[in-house]
Amino acid sequence: MLSAMRAPRCRAGHTVSGPPLDRDECLEQLLEAFADLAERDDIHQAAERLTKVQDWIKREAAAAADDPIFAALRLAS
């Protein structure tokens, strides 16, 4: 696993400019946050990335809560 962590990333050093657009971008930001901490020792960049991911998760959770498909599941529980 360490060799995979040290492999150069195409977006290494890329700063976060806005909220992640989709799930794949969120996963990429999570991996980059891990690399920020493990390889680059940049806790501030990691925190920025994780904040963007958290914002995306909150938006997706709110959208899922409003989706009528999930209404039956809420009523059943």
PyMOL commands that set and color helices and strands:
alter all, ss='L'
color gray80, all
select helices_A, chain A and resi 2-6+23-38+43-66+68-76
alter helices_A, ss='H'
color red, helices_A
deselect
rebuild
show_as cartoon
